[in-house]
Amino acid sequence: MEISGVSSKAYTSAAAAVEEDDELKETQEENAAEEAKEYGVASKEMQEKDVTQFSSSEYDEDDVEDKARNYIQNIMFTTNLTDKSSAALQNYLNTFDVAKFIKNYGPFTSSAEISAAMYAATAGLIKQQQDE
């Protein structure tokens, strides 16, 4: 059986186009692999989805104490506290036990976590003058 109406020239140009696409894909993959090597990334990693990893290091006692002091000092200087509330916050700051604080609220991996824990620990001590 003979197929009529199709020239061998059309067939070969279609085959050439497919080959050209394959060569283009190979060239792009090779270029990506070369760029990956240039930037120190394995080509296998290039094919995987991007994953962002954050440092999971925990804050040590000195960092936590520093953040806690800053939190209380900011509250004392930025809000219009009653004298009794200021004294209570100052007393809390003077008797602040970092190890106990970390044990109760930690471990901490961000400043936001420390601030949230400080809010939980000191919310009852904060009274503004207009509240009375």
TIMI-2910 file (N, C-alpha, C, CB; in pm, 1 decimal, decimal comma, always signed):
<rs>
+----------+----------+----------+----------+----------+----------+----------+----------+----------+----------+----------+----------+------+
!      n_x !      n_y !      n_z !     ca_x !     ca_y !     ca_z !      c_x !      c_y !      c_z !     cb_x !     cb_y !     cb_z ! resn !
+----------+----------+----------+----------+----------+----------+----------+----------+----------+----------+----------+----------+------+
!    +83,6 !   -116,7 !     +0,0 !     +0,0 !     +0,0 !     +0,0 !    +88,5 !   +123,5 !     +0,0 !    -95,3 !     -0,5 !   +120,4 !  Met !
!    +52,8 !   +216,3 !    -82,5 !   +133,2 !   +336,8 !    -98,5 !    +53,9 !   +456,5 !    -48,7 !   +175,7 !   +356,4 !   -246,1 !  Glu !
!   +121,9 !   +544,2 !    +28,9 !    +57,0 !   +665,7 !    +78,1 !    +83,6 !   +774,4 !    -23,2 !   +108,7 !   +706,5 !   +220,8 !  Ile !
!    -22,9 !   +834,7 !    -65,3 !     -5,9 !   +939,3 !   -165,1 !    -26,5 !  +1076,0 !   -101,5 !   -103,5 !   +919,1 !   -282,2 !  Ser !
!    +31,3 !  +1176,0 !   -159,9 !    +12,7 !  +1312,3 !   -112,4 !   +115,5 !  +1354,8 !     -9,4 !   -123,5 !  +1327,1 !    -55,0 !  Gly !
!   +204,7 !  +1266,1 !    +32,4 !   +306,4 !  +1302,9 !   +130,0 !   +440,9 !  +1286,7 !    +62,6 !   +296,6 !  +1216,2 !   +260,4 !  Val !
!   +511,7 !  +1393,0 !    +59,3 !   +642,7 !  +1384,2 !     -5,0 !   +747,2 !  +1345,3 !    +97,6 !   +680,4 !  +1517,7 !    -72,7 !  Ser !
!   +851,2 !  +1285,8 !    +51,5 !   +959,0 !  +1246,8 !   +142,1 !  +1028,8 !  +1369,6 !   +198,0 !  +1060,0 !  +1156,4 !    +70,2 !  Ser !
!  +1021,9 !  +1480,0 !   +127,5 !  +1083,4 !  +1604,0 !   +173,3 !  +1012,0 !  +1656,8 !   +298,1 !  +1081,0 !  +1709,7 !    +61,2 !  Lys !
!   +879,2 !  +1647,8 !   +302,0 !   +802,4 !  +1692,8 !   +419,1 !   +833,5 !  +1604,1 !   +538,9 !   +650,0 !  +1691,4 !   +389,3 !  Ala !
!   +848,5 !  +1475,2 !   +514,2 !   +878,1 !  +1381,7 !   +622,6 !  +1015,1 !  +1411,6 !   +681,2 !   +871,8 !  +1236,1 !   +572,6 !  Tyr !
!  +1113,2 !  +1430,6 !   +598,9 !  +1248,5 !  +1456,0 !   +648,6 !  +1258,1 !  +1590,1 !   +719,1 !  +1348,5 !  +1450,8 !   +534,3 !  Thr !
!  +1182,3 !  +1691,0 !   +676,9 !  +1188,0 !  +1819,1 !   +746,7 !  +1120,7 !  +1810,2 !   +883,5 !  +1122,0 !  +1928,7 !   +662,4 !  Ser !
!  +1015,9 !  +1728,1 !   +894,3 !   +951,5 !  +1707,9 !  +1024,3 !  +1045,3 !  +1632,4 !  +1116,9 !   +817,9 !  +1631,4 !  +1008,7 !  Ala !
!  +1114,7 !  +1533,2 !  +1066,2 !  +1210,0 !  +1457,6 !  +1146,9 !  +1325,5 !  +1547,8 !  +1189,7 !  +1263,1 !  +1335,3 !  +1068,6 !  Ala !
!  +1368,5 !  +1635,2 !  +1103,0 !  +1476,5 !  +1727,3 !  +1135,7 !  +1432,9 !  +1824,6 !  +1245,2 !  +1521,1 !  +1804,3 !  +1010,4 !  Ala !
!  +1308,6 !  +1867,7 !  +1241,0 !  +1257,9 !  +1958,0 !  +1344,0 !  +1254,8 !  +1889,5 !  +1480,3 !  +1118,0 !  +2008,0 !  +1307,0 !  Ala !
!  +1217,6 !  +1763,0 !  +1483,5 !  +1216,1 !  +1687,5 !  +1609,0 !  +1357,7 !  +1672,7 !  +1661,7 !  +1151,1 !  +1548,6 !  +1589,3 !  Val !
!  +1451,6 !  +1640,7 !  +1571,9 !  +1590,9 !  +1627,2 !  +1612,6 !  +1644,3 !  +1761,1 !  +1665,0 !  +1677,1 !  +1577,1 !  +1494,5 !  Glu !
!  +1606,5 !  +1868,0 !  +1599,3 !  +1650,5 !  +2001,4 !  +1640,3 !  +1598,5 !  +2035,1 !  +1779,7 !  +1603,2 !  +2107,0 !  +1539,3 !  Glu !
!  +1473,2 !  +1999,7 !  +1808,4 !  +1416,4 !  +2021,2 !  +1941,5 !  +1492,6 !  +1941,2 !  +2046,2 !  +1268,0 !  +1983,0 !  +1943,6 !  Asp !
!  +1524,3 !  +1814,3 !  +2012,5 !  +1598,8 !  +1729,9 !  +2105,9 !  +1737,3 !  +1788,0 !  +2134,1 !  +1611,7 !  +1587,6 !  +2050,4 !  Asp !
!  +1803,6 !  +1835,8 !  +2028,6 !  +1935,7 !  +1895,0 !  +2045,4 !  +1927,8 !  +2021,8 !  +2129,9 !  +1998,2 !  +1925,9 !  +1908,9 !  Glu !
!  +1824,4 !  +2101,3 !  +2109,4 !  +1806,2 !  +2223,1 !  +2187,1 !  +1786,6 !  +2191,7 !  +2335,2 !  +1687,3 !  +2302,5 !  +2133,9 !  Leu !
!  +1705,4 !  +2089,8 !  +2362,9 !  +1683,5 !  +2049,4 !  +2502,3 !  +1813,2 !  +2001,5 !  +2565,7 !  +1576,8 !  +1938,9 !  +2510,5 !  Lys !
!  +1891,3 !  +1921,0 !  +2491,1 !  +2019,1 !  +1871,8 !  +2542,4 !  +2113,1 !  +1987,3 !  +2572,2 !  +2083,9 !  +1775,6 !  +2442,5 !  Glu !
!  +2119,0 !  +2083,7 !  +2481,9 !  +2205,6 !  +2199,3 !  +2500,2 !  +2163,8 !  +2278,5 !  +2623,8 !  +2202,5 !  +2289,0 !  +2375,6 !  Thr !
!  +2033,2 !  +2296,2 !  +2643,5 !  +1985,0 !  +2369,5 !  +2760,9 !  +2018,7 !  +2294,6 !  +2889,4 !  +1833,3 !  +2392,6 !  +2751,5 !  Gln !
!  +2004,1 !  +2163,2 !  +2888,7 !  +2037,1 !  +2084,6 !  +3007,2 !  +2186,2 !  +2090,8 !  +3037,3 !  +1993,3 !  +1939,5 !  +2988,8 !  Glu !
!  +2269,8 !  +2085,5 !  +2931,5 !  +2413,7 !  +2094,9 !  +2951,6 !  +2451,2 !  +2231,5 !  +3006,8 !  +2488,2 !  +2068,3 !  +2820,7 !  Glu !
!  +2389,9 !  +2336,1 !  +2955,6 !  +2417,6 !  +2471,7 !  +3005,4 !  +2376,8 !  +2484,9 !  +3151,8 !  +2343,5 !  +2576,9 !  +2920,3 !  Asn !
!  +2262,9 !  +2427,4 !  +3186,2 !  +2216,8 !  +2432,6 !  +3325,7 !  +2314,3 !  +2357,6 !  +3415,7 !  +2074,3 !  +2372,7 !  +3339,0 !  Ala !
!  +2363,2 !  +2242,9 !  +3368,8 !  +2458,6 !  +2164,8 !  +3447,9 !  +2589,2 !  +2241,7 !  +3465,3 !  +2485,6 !  +2028,3 !  +3381,3 !  Ala !
!  +2635,2 !  +2309,2 !  +3359,3 !  +2757,5 !  +2388,8 !  +3369,3 !  +2740,4 !  +2504,9 !  +3465,9 !  +2798,3 !  +2441,1 !  +3232,1 !  Glu !
!  +2625,0 !  +2571,6 !  +3460,7 !  +2598,6 !  +2681,3 !  +3554,3 !  +2592,3 !  +2629,7 !  +3697,1 !  +2467,6 !  +2753,0 !  +3518,3 !  Glu !
!  +2534,1 !  +2512,0 !  +3712,8 !  +2524,9 !  +2453,9 !  +3846,4 !  +2663,6 !  +2425,6 !  +3901,9 !  +2441,5 !  +2325,4 !  +3843,9 !  Ala !
!  +2751,9 !  +2372,0 !  +3818,9 !  +2888,8 !  +2345,8 !  +3863,5 !  +2959,9 !  +2476,0 !  +3895,8 !  +2967,0 !  +2267,8 !  +3756,5 !  Lys !
!  +2935,1 !  +2578,2 !  +3815,5 !  +2998,7 !  +2707,8 !  +3836,5 !  +2960,6 !  +2765,6 !  +3972,2 !  +2959,9 !  +2805,2 !  +3724,8 !  Glu !
!  +2835,6 !  +2746,7 !  +4011,4 !  +2788,9 !  +2799,7 !  +4139,7 !  +2797,1 !  +2697,3 !  +4252,0 !  +2646,6 !  +2848,4 !  +4126,5 !  Tyr !
!  +2856,0 !  +2582,9 !  +4226,6 !  +2875,5 !  +2483,3 !  +4330,6 !  +2751,1 !  +2405,3 !  +4364,9 !  +2926,4 !  +2548,3 !  +4452,2 !  Gly !
!  +2660,5 !  +2389,6 !  +4271,6 !  +2537,3 !  +2316,1 !  +4295,7 !  +2539,1 !  +2193,0 !  +4206,5 !  +2410,8 !  +2404,7 !  +4268,4 !  Val !
!  +2509,2 !  +2079,3 !  +4264,3 !  +2505,7 !  +1957,1 !  +4184,8 !  +2387,3 !  +1961,1 !  +4089,3 !  +2497,8 !  +1832,6 !  +4275,7 !  Ala !
!  +2404,0 !  +1903,0 !  +3970,7 !  +2296,8 !  +1908,1 !  +3871,0 !  +2172,6 !  +1835,0 !  +3919,4 !  +2344,1 !  +1848,2 !  +3738,8 !  Ser !
!  +2188,3 !  +1733,8 !  +4003,4 !  +2072,9 !  +1664,3 !  +4058,2 !  +1990,3 !  +1758,9 !  +4144,6 !  +2117,1 !  +1542,0 !  +4139,6 !  Lys !
!  +2059,5 !  +1846,0 !  +4218,7 !  +1989,7 !  +1942,8 !  +4302,5 !  +1914,1 !  +2044,5 !  +4218,2 !  +2088,2 !  +2014,1 !  +4394,5 !  Glu !
!  +1962,8 !  +2072,8 !  +4099,0 !  +1896,8 !  +2169,4 !  +4011,4 !  +1757,1 !  +2121,2 !  +3972,9 !  +1981,2 !  +2193,7 !  +3885,3 !  Met !
!  +1739,4 !  +1989,5 !  +3962,6 !  +1611,6 !  +1935,4 !  +3920,7 !  +1511,4 !  +1929,4 !  +4035,1 !  +1630,7 !  +1798,4 !  +3862,1 !  Gln !
!  +1560,6 !  +1929,5 !  +4158,8 !  +1472,0 !  +1923,0 !  +4274,0 !  +1410,1 !  +2060,2 !  +4299,6 !  +1548,3 !  +1873,4 !  +4398,9 !  Glu !
!  +1299,4 !  +2061,4 !  +4371,0 !  +1234,1 !  +2187,3 !  +4405,6 !  +1321,6 !  +2265,1 !  +4503,3 !  +1093,7 !  +2162,0 !  +4466,1 !  Lys !
!  +1311,9 !  +2396,0 !  +4494,9 !  +1384,9 !  +2480,9 !  +4588,1 !  +1324,4 !  +2466,7 !  +4726,3 !  +1383,0 !  +2628,4 !  +4542,3 !  Asp !
!  +1410,3 !  +2448,6 !  +4825,1 !  +1366,0 !  +2435,8 !  +4963,0 !  +1445,1 !  +2535,4 !  +5045,5 !  +1384,3 !  +2289,7 !  +5016,6 !  Val !
!  +1374,7 !  +2616,6 !  +5122,4 !  +1439,9 !  +2714,0 !  +5207,4 !  +1452,8 !  +2655,0 !  +5346,9 !  +1361,5 !  +2847,8 !  +5210,1 !  Thr !
!  +1573,0 !  +2659,1 !  +5399,5 !  +1595,2 !  +2611,5 !  +5534,3 !  +1645,5 !  +2727,7 !  +5617,8 !  +1695,2 !  +2493,0 !  +5536,8 !  Gln !
!  +1587,9 !  +2742,1 !  +5734,2 !  +1630,4 !  +2845,7 !  +5824,8 !  +1716,3 !  +2783,5 !  +5933,3 !  +1509,6 !  +2919,7 !  +5884,8 !  Phe !
!  +1799,4 !  +2863,9 !  +5987,8 !  +1884,2 !  +2816,2 !  +6095,7 !  +1797,5 !  +2776,5 !  +6214,1 !  +1987,1 !  +2923,6 !  +6136,7 !  Ser !
!  +1823,9 !  +2661,0 !  +6267,2 !  +1743,6 !  +2615,1 !  +6379,9 !  +1822,3 !  +2627,3 !  +6510,1 !  +1698,2 !  +2469,6 !  +6358,2 !  Ser !
!  +1919,9 !  +2715,9 !  +6511,0 !  +1998,7 !  +2731,9 !  +6631,3 !  +1914,9 !  +2800,3 !  +6739,0 !  +2126,7 !  +2812,2 !  +6602,3 !  Ser !
!  +1934,0 !  +2755,5 !  +6859,8 !  +1859,5 !  +2811,2 !  +6971,3 !  +1939,5 !  +2924,5 !  +7034,0 !  +1827,2 !  +2702,3 !  +7076,0 !  Glu !
!  +1868,4 !  +3020,4 !  +7089,8 !  +1933,5 !  +3128,9 !  +7161,2 !  +1989,0 !  +3075,9 !  +7292,3 !  +1835,6 !  +3245,8 !  +7185,9 !  Tyr !
!  +2108,4 !  +3121,2 !  +7328,6 !  +2165,1 !  +3079,4 !  +7456,4 !  +2116,6 !  +3174,1 !  +7566,8 !  +2320,9 !  +3077,1 !  +7449,9 !  Asp !
!  +2156,2 !  +3147,2 !  +7689,1 !  +2106,0 !  +3223,7 !  +7803,8 !  +2142,0 !  +3372,5 !  +7794,0 !  +2161,7 !  +3165,6 !  +7933,8 !  Glu !
!  +2262,2 !  +3402,2 !  +7747,4 !  +2302,9 !  +3543,7 !  +7736,1 !  +2215,3 !  +3618,4 !  +7636,3 !  +2450,8 !  +3554,2 !  +7693,6 !  Asp !
!  +2186,8 !  +3554,8 !  +7522,6 !  +2101,4 !  +3618,0 !  +7421,9 !  +1960,3 !  +3640,1 !  +7475,2 !  +2096,6 !  +3532,6 !  +7295,0 !  Asp !
!  +1907,4 !  +3539,5 !  +7544,1 !  +1772,1 !  +3549,6 !  +7598,6 !  +1765,8 !  +3659,5 !  +7703,7 !  +1727,3 !  +3415,0 !  +7658,9 !  Val !
!  +1865,6 !  +3666,1 !  +7789,2 !  +1866,9 !  +3769,1 !  +7893,2 !  +1873,9 !  +3908,4 !  +7830,9 !  +1985,5 !  +3747,6 !  +7989,2 !  Glu !
!  +1956,8 !  +3923,4 !  +7727,6 !  +1968,7 !  +4052,0 !  +7659,6 !  +1835,6 !  +4092,8 !  +7595,7 !  +2079,1 !  +4045,8 !  +7553,1 !  Asp !
!  +1769,6 !  +4000,1 !  +7527,0 !  +1640,8 !  +4029,9 !  +7462,1 !  +1534,4 !  +4061,6 !  +7566,3 !  +1595,0 !  +3911,3 !  +7374,2 !  Lys !
!  +1535,3 !  +3990,2 !  +7678,9 !  +1437,0 !  +4014,4 !  +7785,3 !  +1456,9 !  +4152,4 !  +7846,6 !  +1447,2 !  +3905,9 !  +7894,5 !  Ala !
!  +1581,7 !  +4189,4 !  +7872,5 !  +1610,7 !  +4323,0 !  +7927,3 !  +1563,9 !  +4431,9 !  +7830,6 !  +1762,7 !  +4338,6 !  +7955,9 !  Arg !
!  +1594,5 !  +4413,4 !  +7703,4 !  +1552,1 !  +4511,7 !  +7603,2 !  +1400,1 !  +4522,9 !  +7596,9 !  +1607,2 !  +4474,3 !  +7465,3 !  Asn !
!  +1331,6 !  +4411,2 !  +7606,6 !  +1185,4 !  +4410,8 !  +7602,8 !  +1129,1 !  +4493,5 !  +7718,5 !  +1131,1 !  +4266,1 !  +7608,6 !  Tyr !
!  +1175,6 !  +4465,6 !  +7838,6 !  +1123,4 !  +4536,1 !  +7956,5 !  +1160,5 !  +4684,0 !  +7951,7 !  +1177,3 !  +4472,2 !  +8086,3 !  Ile !
!  +1282,5 !  +4714,9 !  +7912,9 !  +1322,7 !  +4855,9 !  +7904,5 !  +1239,5 !  +4930,9 !  +7801,0 !  +1472,0 !  +4867,1 !  +7869,7 !  Gln !
!  +1209,6 !  +4866,6 !  +7689,1 !  +1124,2 !  +4931,3 !  +7588,4 !   +984,1 !  +4957,8 !  +7643,1 !  +1115,2 !  +4844,3 !  +7462,1 !  Asn !
!   +929,3 !  +4863,2 !  +7716,7 !   +796,7 !  +4881,5 !  +7777,1 !   +800,7 !  +4997,9 !  +7875,6 !   +749,6 !  +4751,3 !  +7848,5 !  Ile !
!   +905,0 !  +5002,3 !  +7957,1 !   +913,6 !  +5105,4 !  +8059,8 !   +930,1 !  +5245,1 !  +8000,1 !  +1028,9 !  +5075,6 !  +8153,3 !  Met !
!   +999,8 !  +5256,8 !  +7888,5 !  +1026,3 !  +5388,5 !  +7830,7 !   +923,5 !  +5432,7 !  +7728,0 !  +1160,9 !  +5389,0 !  +7767,7 !  Phe !
!   +850,2 !  +5341,7 !  +7670,7 !   +757,3 !  +5381,0 !  +7564,4 !   +612,0 !  +5389,9 !  +7608,9 !   +767,5 !  +5284,5 !  +7451,6 !  Thr !
!   +580,9 !  +5336,6 !  +7724,5 !   +442,2 !  +5344,4 !  +7771,2 !   +434,9 !  +5431,5 !  +7896,6 !   +385,4 !  +5202,3 !  +7799,9 !  Thr !
!   +318,9 !  +5485,2 !  +7921,4 !   +294,8 !  +5571,9 !  +8035,6 !   +248,3 !  +5484,3 !  +8152,5 !   +189,0 !  +5683,0 !  +8001,5 !  Asn !
!   +345,7 !  +5419,9 !  +8219,3 !   +314,0 !  +5324,3 !  +8326,0 !   +288,2 !  +5394,8 !  +8458,2 !   +427,4 !  +5223,6 !  +8342,5 !  Leu !
!   +211,6 !  +5326,5 !  +8541,5 !   +193,7 !  +5375,2 !  +8678,4 !   +323,9 !  +5351,8 !  +8754,4 !    +72,9 !  +5303,7 !  +8749,7 !  Thr !
!   +340,4 !  +5419,1 !  +8864,8 !   +460,7 !  +5400,9 !  +8946,4 !   +469,8 !  +5258,2 !  +8998,1 !   +461,7 !  +5499,7 !  +9064,0 !  Asp !
!   +356,6 !  +5205,6 !  +9036,9 !   +352,2 !  +5068,0 !  +9088,6 !   +391,0 !  +4968,8 !  +8978,9 !   +210,9 !  +5034,7 !  +9143,5 !  Lys !
!   +343,2 !  +4990,9 !  +8857,8 !   +374,6 !  +4902,5 !  +8745,8 !   +523,1 !  +4912,2 !  +8708,3 !   +286,6 !  +4937,1 !  +8624,3 !  Ser !
!   +575,8 !  +5033,2 !  +8707,9 !   +718,9 !  +5051,1 !  +8679,2 !   +804,7 !  +4979,6 !  +8781,5 !   +755,1 !  +5199,6 !  +8676,1 !  Ser !
!   +765,9 !  +4992,6 !  +8907,5 !   +841,1 !  +4926,7 !  +9014,4 !   +832,9 !  +4774,8 !  +9000,2 !   +788,2 !  +4970,3 !  +9152,6 !  Ala !
!   +716,5 !  +4724,2 !  +8965,7 !   +700,2 !  +4579,1 !  +8949,1 !   +784,9 !  +4527,3 !  +8832,1 !   +551,3 !  +4544,0 !  +8926,5 !  Ala !
!   +786,9 !  +4601,0 !  +8721,4 !   +868,7 !  +4561,0 !  +8606,1 !  +1017,5 !  +4568,1 !  +8639,4 !   +837,6 !  +4650,2 !  +8484,4 !  Leu !
!  +1058,3 !  +4672,6 !  +8710,8 !  +1199,1 !  +4685,4 !  +8749,8 !  +1238,6 !  +4571,0 !  +8842,9 !  +1224,9 !  +4822,0 !  +8818,4 !  Gln !
!  +1149,8 !  +4535,5 !  +8935,0 !  +1175,9 !  +4423,7 !  +9025,2 !  +1186,6 !  +4292,8 !  +8945,0 !  +1063,9 !  +4413,2 !  +9132,6 !  Asn !
!  +1097,8 !  +4274,4 !  +8848,8 !  +1102,0 !  +4154,4 !  +8763,5 !  +1235,0 !  +4148,9 !  +8688,8 !   +983,0 !  +4153,5 !  +8662,6 !  Tyr !
!  +1279,2 !  +4261,8 !  +8638,8 !  +1404,8 !  +4267,9 !  +8566,0 !  +1523,1 !  +4236,6 !  +8657,2 !  +1422,2 !  +4405,2 !  +8502,4 !  Leu !
!  +1520,1 !  +4289,3 !  +8780,1 !  +1630,0 !  +4266,6 !  +8874,9 !  +1637,4 !  +4121,8 !  +8921,9 !  +1614,5 !  +4357,9 !  +8995,2 !  Asn !
!  +1524,3 !  +4054,6 !  +8928,8 !  +1522,1 !  +3916,1 !  +8977,4 !  +1502,5 !  +3815,5 !  +8863,6 !  +1411,1 !  +3898,9 !  +9080,9 !  Thr !
!  +1524,8 !  +3857,7 !  +8740,7 !  +1501,2 !  +3773,7 !  +8623,9 !  +1594,0 !  +3652,6 !  +8625,9 !  +1520,9 !  +3854,3 !  +8494,4 !  Phe !
!  +1535,6 !  +3533,9 !  +8622,0 !  +1609,5 !  +3407,4 !  +8620,4 !  +1600,9 !  +3349,1 !  +8479,0 !  +1552,4 !  +3305,9 !  +8727,5 !  Asp !
!  +1709,4 !  +3362,7 !  +8404,1 !  +1710,5 !  +3322,6 !  +8263,2 !  +1684,8 !  +3173,5 !  +8247,3 !  +1843,7 !  +3359,3 !  +8198,8 !  Val !
!  +1752,0 !  +3092,3 !  +8326,7 !  +1738,1 !  +2946,7 !  +8314,4 !  +1593,2 !  +2903,7 !  +8337,8 !  +1831,5 !  +2874,9 !  +8414,4 !  Ala !
!  +1529,7 !  +2961,4 !  +8439,6 !  +1390,3 !  +2928,6 !  +8469,3 !  +1298,3 !  +2976,3 !  +8356,5 !  +1347,5 !  +2991,8 !  +8603,5 !  Lys !
!  +1326,6 !  +3095,0 !  +8303,2 !  +1247,2 !  +3150,2 !  +8193,6 !  +1254,5 !  +3059,6 !  +8070,3 !  +1295,7 !  +3292,2 !  +8158,5 !  Phe !
!  +1375,7 !  +3015,4 !  +8035,9 !  +1393,1 !  +2925,6 !  +7920,5 !  +1324,0 !  +2792,9 !  +7945,7 !  +1542,7 !  +2902,3 !  +7890,9 !  Ile !
!  +1333,6 !  +2744,1 !  +8069,0 !  +1269,1 !  +2616,4 !  +8102,3 !  +1117,0 !  +2627,5 !  +8089,5 !  +1307,4 !  +2572,2 !  +8245,4 !  Lys !
!  +1060,0 !  +2739,5 !  +8132,3 !   +915,0 !  +2757,7 !  +8128,6 !   +861,5 !  +2791,3 !  +7990,0 !   +875,5 !  +2866,0 !  +8224,2 !  Asn !
!   +935,2 !  +2871,7 !  +7914,1 !   +882,3 !  +2922,6 !  +7787,4 !   +961,4 !  +2879,8 !  +7662,7 !   +878,1 !  +3071,5 !  +7793,1 !  Tyr !
!  +1081,1 !  +2828,6 !  +7679,5 !  +1170,1 !  +2801,5 !  +7566,4 !  +1161,5 !  +2659,9 !  +7516,6 !  +1310,8 !  +2831,2 !  +7603,9 !  Gly !
!  +1253,7 !  +2619,9 !  +7434,3 !  +1370,1 !  +2692,0 !  +7382,6 !  +1328,4 !  +2792,6 !  +7275,5 !  +1473,5 !  +2593,4 !  +7325,3 !  Pro !
!  +1414,5 !  +2890,8 !  +7253,9 !  +1383,8 !  +2999,8 !  +7161,8 !  +1473,6 !  +2994,1 !  +7038,8 !  +1399,0 !  +3135,0 !  +7232,0 !  Phe !
!  +1413,0 !  +3015,6 !  +6923,0 !  +1489,5 !  +3019,3 !  +6798,2 !  +1474,9 !  +3153,4 !  +6727,6 !  +1444,9 !  +2906,7 !  +6705,3 !  Thr !
!  +1398,6 !  +3245,3 !  +6787,0 !  +1383,9 !  +3378,5 !  +6726,5 !  +1354,5 !  +3481,6 !  +6834,3 !  +1271,5 !  +3378,9 !  +6619,9 !  Ser !
!  +1380,6 !  +3606,1 !  +6800,7 !  +1350,0 !  +3716,0 !  +6892,5 !  +1200,1 !  +3728,3 !  +6914,1 !  +1406,3 !  +3848,0 !  +6839,3 !  Ser !
!  +1122,3 !  +3697,7 !  +6811,4 !   +976,2 !  +3705,9 !  +6823,3 !   +924,5 !  +3609,0 !  +6929,4 !   +909,4 !  +3676,4 !  +6687,8 !  Ala !
!   +984,0 !  +3490,9 !  +6936,5 !   +942,2 !  +3393,8 !  +7038,5 !   +974,6 !  +3446,0 !  +7178,1 !  +1010,9 !  +3257,0 !  +7015,4 !  Glu !
!  +1088,8 !  +3509,4 !  +7193,5 !  +1126,9 !  +3564,5 !  +7323,5 !  +1032,2 !  +3677,9 !  +7361,8 !  +1273,5 !  +3614,7 !  +7321,1 !  Ile !
!  +1000,0 !  +3764,3 !  +7266,1 !   +906,9 !  +3874,1 !  +7294,0 !   +770,1 !  +3821,8 !  +7334,0 !   +893,8 !  +3965,3 !  +7172,4 !  Ser !
!   +722,2 !  +3718,9 !  +7265,8 !   +591,8 !  +3661,1 !  +7300,0 !   +593,8 !  +3601,5 !  +7440,2 !   +552,0 !  +3553,5 !  +7197,7 !  Ala !
!   +701,0 !  +3536,1 !  +7475,3 !   +713,3 !  +3478,3 !  +7610,0 !   +723,3 !  +3588,2 !  +7715,0 !   +836,6 !  +3385,8 !  +7618,4 !  Ala !
!   +794,5 !  +3696,0 !  +7683,6 !   +804,6 !  +3807,7 !  +7777,1 !   +667,9 !  +3873,5 !  +7797,3 !   +906,9 !  +3911,2 !  +7726,5 !  Met !
!   +591,9 !  +3884,0 !  +7690,7 !   +456,9 !  +3939,2 !  +7702,6 !   +373,0 !  +3851,7 !  +7794,5 !   +389,9 !  +3951,4 !  +7563,8 !  Tyr !
!   +382,8 !  +3720,1 !  +7775,8 !   +306,1 !  +3627,9 !  +7860,0 !   +348,0 !  +3638,8 !  +8006,2 !   +323,7 !  +3483,8 !  +7811,1 !  Ala !
!   +476,7 !  +3657,0 !  +8030,0 !   +527,3 !  +3661,7 !  +8167,2 !   +499,5 !  +3794,2 !  +8236,7 !   +675,0 !  +3635,5 !  +8167,7 !  Ala !
!   +493,1 !  +3903,4 !  +8160,8 !   +482,3 !  +4035,4 !  +8224,4 !   +351,0 !  +4107,7 !  +8199,1 !   +593,4 !  +4121,5 !  +8177,9 !  Thr !
!   +260,7 !  +4049,7 !  +8126,6 !   +136,0 !  +4119,2 !  +8091,4 !    +59,2 !  +4164,5 !  +8215,3 !    +47,1 !  +4028,5 !  +8006,1 !  Ala !
!    +61,3 !  +4087,4 !  +8319,3 !     -9,9 !  +4123,3 !  +8441,3 !    +54,7 !  +4238,9 !  +8516,7 !    -18,8 !  +4003,9 !  +8531,4 !  Gly !
!   +180,3 !  +4265,9 !  +8488,9 !   +252,3 !  +4372,7 !  +8558,6 !   +235,5 !  +4508,8 !  +8491,3 !   +399,4 !  +4338,4 !  +8567,0 !  Leu !
!   +189,9 !  +4509,7 !  +8367,1 !   +184,2 !  +4634,0 !  +8290,3 !    +48,9 !  +4702,3 !  +8311,2 !   +208,5 !  +4606,5 !  +8139,6 !  Ile !
!    +53,9 !  +4818,8 !  +8372,7 !    -65,0 !  +4901,0 !  +8394,8 !    -30,3 !  +5043,5 !  +8352,2 !   -112,6 !  +4895,6 !  +8545,6 !  Lys !
!   -108,8 !  +5098,6 !  +8263,6 !    -84,6 !  +5234,7 !  +8220,2 !   -162,8 !  +5332,7 !  +8308,9 !   -123,7 !  +5251,9 !  +8071,8 !  Gln !
!   -116,3 !  +5455,4 !  +8314,5 !   -177,3 !  +5554,9 !  +8403,4 !   -321,6 !  +5583,4 !  +8367,3 !    -98,2 !  +5683,5 !  +8399,8 !  Gln !
!   -358,3 !  +5588,4 !  +8241,9 !   -495,5 !  +5618,1 !  +8206,0 !   -589,4 !  +5500,2 !  +8237,4 !   -503,4 !  +5653,8 !  +8058,1 !  Gln !
!   -533,9 !  +5379,3 !  +8261,3 !   -618,3 !  +5262,8 !  +8295,1 !   -673,4 !  +5272,4 !  +8436,9 !   -538,3 !  +5132,6 !  +8279,8 !  Asp !
!   -610,6 !  +5349,5 !  +8523,4 !   -654,2 !  +5355,3 !  +8663,3 !   -758,8 !  +5457,3 !  +8688,8 !   -540,3 !  +5382,2 !  +8751,3 !  Glu !
+----------+----------+----------+----------+----------+----------+----------+----------+----------+----------+----------+----------+------+
</rs>
